[in-house]
Amino acid sequence: MGRVHLLGTGAALSGKERTTTMLALEGDATLLIVDCGGDAAQRLLAQDLDLTKVTGLIVTHEHADHVGGFALLMERLWLAGHKGDFHVYGIQPALDQARRVHDAFDTSTWPGYPNIVYHSVPLVSGAKVVTTPDFSITAVPGDHSVPSCGIRVTDLGSDGVLTYSADSARSERVVEAALGSDLLLHEASGAHPGHSSAADAAKVAAAARVERLVLVHLPPMPDDGEATLASARELFPATELGRDGAVYYF
């Protein structure tokens, strides 16, 4: 059964209890990071995950809170003893940004530094992102201020399904991709252009008939999210607020 670790659940600006939204997809032979806007390596260690076992990175889009930590991630993986190729998957604008972030630093004299291999993913619903021994992962285009692409993850052993919206306004493409998912991780930054409120996320979950909705990419919430959660549960009762460090099975 697949596992998703919520390495972070915050928006670009969030409360002190959250860092930027980052995920880790874990299977028996897979450990993939999704986005690295903060210190993803530190968050992996906090979850007792082995840095040398990371098999790659998926970047959903080009904004700093999703890719700004890439250079630090690679430095930490190298220092931890990560060997060989390191694979990065994403739509082309996201890959271009990741490359710029990384190449701002000269690693040419660092012995044994991982070889980064970039894999461009078409911004097309259902396009292949990557297939691992544990998961089949396909693209879920969203509606954001820049091109953004979430993911649908199918566990090849259990047939469990996780869908992640990435940054997106409420979108029928996300509804279609999430149909029947066991778990939907949906952003709930607020009712801003290119983003979703908690109620928007709940409407997506209800329309897609998912089993469980977890809200991520959360802004500062002085009431610990009680009002946010209540607004979503009115529309989709099986809703939870994502918490940094939480683990879900699918």
C-alpha positions, 0 to 999 in steps of 0.5 A: 500500500502506498504512503504519502508523507506530508513534508509540508502543508503551508502556502507561500506564507503560512503559520509557524507550524507549517512549511511550504507544501511538499510531499514524499511518495513512499513505496517498497522500492520508491521514495519520490519527493513532490516539490521542494520549496523549503528544506525538503531534506530536513523534512525527510529526515524528520519523517525518518526517511533515508536521503540516499533512498530518494529516487527522484523529484516531481516539480509541479510548477515554477514558483519559489515555494515549490522549487526554490529549495532545489539546490539545497536539496541536491547539496544535502543528498550529495552530502548524505551519500546519494549516488548516480543519477537523480531524476527530476520530472515536470512540465518544461517551465518547472524544469527550466526554473529548477535548472536555473535554481540549481545552476546558480551554484557551481557544483563542478568540483564536488566529487561524486555529485549526482548527475541530474536527469530532467524529464519533461512532461506534457501539460496534458491530462493523463500524460505519463509522469513516471512509472516506478515499481510501486506507482503509476503517476500521470499528469493533472493540469490545473488552473493557476497563474502559471502552468501548473501540473498536479499528479494522479498516483496509482499504487500498482499493488493495491490499486489505491489512488491518490490525486494531488491538485497542486496549485489550482483554482477549482477545476473540472480537469482536477475533478475528472482526474480525481474521480474515485480516488481514495485520497485527494490532496487539494490546495486551499490557499483561499479564494484568490485568482489561480487558487482554491478556497477550502469550500472549492476543494470540498466541491471538487472532492464531492464531484469526484466522489473521493473517499477522503479530502486533505487540505494543503497549501494552507495560509495563516489561520489564527483560529487553527483552521477551525473556520476553514475546516468547517466551511469544507465539511459543510460540503464534504464531511470527510475533510481534514486539515493537512498537518506537517508530518502526517502520513496517509495510506492509499 
